[in-house]
Amino acid sequence: MADAINLLVLPGDGIGDEAIAQVRRIIDWVGNQRGINFNVEEDLVGGCAIDAHGTSLTDDCMDKALAADAVLLGAVGGPKWDNVPFDIRPEAGLLRLRKEMELFANLRPAMCFDALVDASSLKPELVSGLDIMIVRELTGGVYFGEPRGITELPDGQRQGVNTQVYTTEEIRRVVRVAFDIAKQRDGKVTSCEKANVMESGILWREETNWVHDNEAEYAEIELSHMYADNAAMQLVRMPKQFDVMVTDNLFGDILSDAAAMLTGSLGMLPSASLGAAVDGGRPKAMYEPVHGSAPDIAGQDLANPIASVLSFAMALRYSFDLGEEADMVEKAIENVLAAGYRTGDIMQPGMTQTGTTGMGDAILAELDKLAA
């Protein structure tokens, strides 16, 4: 890849700094070893931006995010900023990034490394080798639909209203993302909704079928449909039946958290939020770990950087078509875990406990072995 890849790195708050510091080492390794020109710039988001600038995201940082090929985020928030005005809270910066970058598809993988099979609450045979990708629509549905609110009725009762709303294109664009990802995997997509009781579910199913039946590049995708409540049950009963799942904002919120816990290590998992392709090129994208800022362990070299490193691997795969490099990063992490290295959050009897920097050292050592 001759052109430079422009990455905006936003470490954020809490353990974000420490985890992202290890990601920067991995970025440098991949760039040097594979001849890839990464142009990396850092800025502030979240509570640290409030402290420095009085707002959780400056206009200048927003402009940098829009200009970047991808954004790598650490974590935002913490009790220090619990009482700041609602419109400048740390999470407001994250929401602004998602909104102005028009990131409509959230990718949440649920992977179970063999070395961590025993950490799952399910039987080892159910989760060994688990590798699911859940694609969640991120900007529509019941979280954003109008009308919404709480009103008082004439008889004195109160009524809360949220409205589930989707349009044709909102559904089609996120379904295309799921189909494109499935083409890089096993070619199977399960679309989840409640078409039996919700008109929005009927529309979701019809528009998903339309994309599959009318857009030639997806003809080879194996498409199936499942009611969302049954999907939740099947995730616990037989999770490896799924490859890619695509669903709306509400059901995606629930199913992705359920799938994440099948791995036994919520703090190990990455995520991505994708937008539309810009001028026919790369889509806008932001990559971030699922875990939070964990201020209680910040600055103590205790944080697990693996989710942040895996988020970078997702960027390699889904933003830059560098699947081989992504495979190397993921394999290095697998080898480190197989060798018994653990940070405190995933520590198991008989394993070797290490810190944030030590885990980064171990991953880089494995990358060196893989490249040899």
QUIHU-V673604 format. One record per run of one state. SS is the DSSP state (A for helix, B for strand, O for the rest). FROM is the first residue (numbers start at 1). LEN is the number of residues. If there is no record, write none. Layout:
BEGIN
ss=SS from=FROM len=LEN
ss=SS from=FROM len=LEN
END
This chain:
BEGIN
ss=O from=1 len=4
ss=B from=5 len=8
ss=O from=13 len=3
ss=A from=16 len=19
ss=O from=35 len=3
ss=B from=38 len=5
ss=O from=43 len=4
ss=A from=47 len=7
ss=O from=54 len=5
ss=A from=59 len=9
ss=O from=68 len=2
ss=B from=70 len=6
ss=O from=76 len=3
ss=A from=79 len=3
ss=O from=82 len=4
ss=A from=86 len=3
ss=O from=89 len=1
ss=A from=90 len=11
ss=O from=101 len=4
ss=B from=105 len=7
ss=O from=112 len=2
ss=A from=114 len=6
ss=O from=120 len=4
ss=A from=124 len=4
ss=O from=128 len=3
ss=B from=131 len=7
ss=O from=138 len=3
ss=A from=141 len=3
ss=O from=144 len=5
ss=B from=149 len=4
ss=O from=153 len=5
ss=B from=158 len=4
ss=O from=162 len=6
ss=A from=168 len=16
ss=O from=184 len=4
ss=B from=188 len=6
ss=O from=194 len=5
ss=A from=199 len=16
ss=O from=215 len=1
ss=A from=216 len=3
ss=O from=219 len=3
ss=B from=222 len=6
ss=A from=228 len=10
ss=O from=238 len=1
ss=A from=239 len=3
ss=O from=242 len=2
ss=B from=244 len=4
ss=O from=248 len=1
ss=A from=249 len=14
ss=O from=263 len=3
ss=A from=266 len=3
ss=O from=269 len=1
ss=B from=270 len=8
ss=O from=278 len=5
ss=B from=283 len=7
ss=O from=290 len=5
ss=A from=295 len=3
ss=O from=298 len=8
ss=A from=306 len=13
ss=O from=319 len=4
ss=A from=323 len=16
ss=O from=339 len=2
ss=B from=341 len=2
ss=O from=343 len=1
ss=A from=344 len=3
ss=O from=347 len=5
ss=B from=352 len=2
ss=O from=354 len=2
ss=A from=356 len=16
ss=O from=372 len=1
END
